[in-house]
Amino acid sequence: MALGLNVSEPEEACSDENCPFHGELAVRGQTLEGTVASTDMEKTVVVEREYDVKVPKYDRLMKRRSRVSAHHPDCLDLAVGDTVRIAETRPLSKTKSHVVIERLGGEE
């Protein structure tokens, strides 16, 4: 099943119904890149993004970070420290409305 994004399908198959490759979950909206900060929850990872915000008063940049909960399909093997790409979906739970679609790199 094609996602409409330039992402290769994982070689491993899974039976997760919320997998965008092997299930029925449709992706839409924005895609984000970040680092996996936590894999403690079942079928969920926390992806952390760091960005700079300009502070006009001091004419400097300030670092900010945001943490996004994303669904972790069974076919992707993720660990803390991996760089991943996530895509927006319909709400899957109270805090999850993104799904991991690609592992870009990280700790081997």
N, C-alpha and C positions, 0 to 999 in steps of 0.2 A: 504494500500500500504506500503510495507516494504522499509525502507530507506537503509538498509544494515549497519545501525549503531545500537548500543545497546541502543535504545531510545524507550520509551513507547509512544504510540499514545495518543493525548489528547482526553478526553471524549467528549468535546464539538465539534460539527461539524461546518464547515464554508464553504462558497461558494467562497473563495478566489482562483483564478486560480494560484497564485504564492505561494500557501501553499504546502510544501513538503508532507503533509499527505493526504490532500483532493483535491489537485489540480494536475497540470502537471509538477511542478518544480522538476528537478532532482538535487541532491546534489553530489558534487565531491570534491576532494582535501582535504584540511586540516580542522580540527575542532578546535575551540578556546573556551576558557572560559574567562568570564569577568563580569563586573558589569554594569548594565544599568545606564548610566549617564544622558540621556535625552529621554523623550517620547513626545516632543513637536510637531514633524512632524507627518503627517498622514501616517499610515502604515510603519513607520520607527522608529527605536530606535538607539541610539548611545551607543555602548558598549565600555567601557574603560578597558584597561589592563595595569597593572603596573608590571614592571620587573626591574631587576638589571643589570647594565652594569659595567664591571670591567674597571677601569682607571689605566693603568699600571704605569703612571708617579707618582701617589700618592699611589699606591698599595691599593686602596680602591674601594668600590662599589658605584655606583651612580644610583639613581632611575630615571627611564624613564617611560613614559606612552604613549600609542598609543590609538587612538580613531577610531573605525571602525563603519561605518553605516551599519545596517542590516535590512532586511525586517522583519516586525512584522505581522505574520499571525493573522487573527481574532480569531482563536480558542485558542490562548494562551493569558492569562491575565497577563500583565507585568506592573510593576511600577518602579519608580526610586529607585535604591538601590538593586534590585533583582540580584542574580547571575544567569547567563544564559550560555548556550552552543550554539555557532553559527557554521554553516557549510558553506563552500564555494560553490557557484553556478555559473551559467553563469551570466554575467553582467545584472542587472535589471534596472540600470540607470547609470548616470555619476559617482556617488560615491558608489552605492550599488552593491556588488557582494557577499554578505553573507545573510543568512537567519537564524532566531532563530529557533532551533529545540527542545530545552528543557529548562525548568525553573528548576534550581537546588536548589534554595532556596532564602531567602531574607527576607524582612520586611513583616510580615503578617498583 
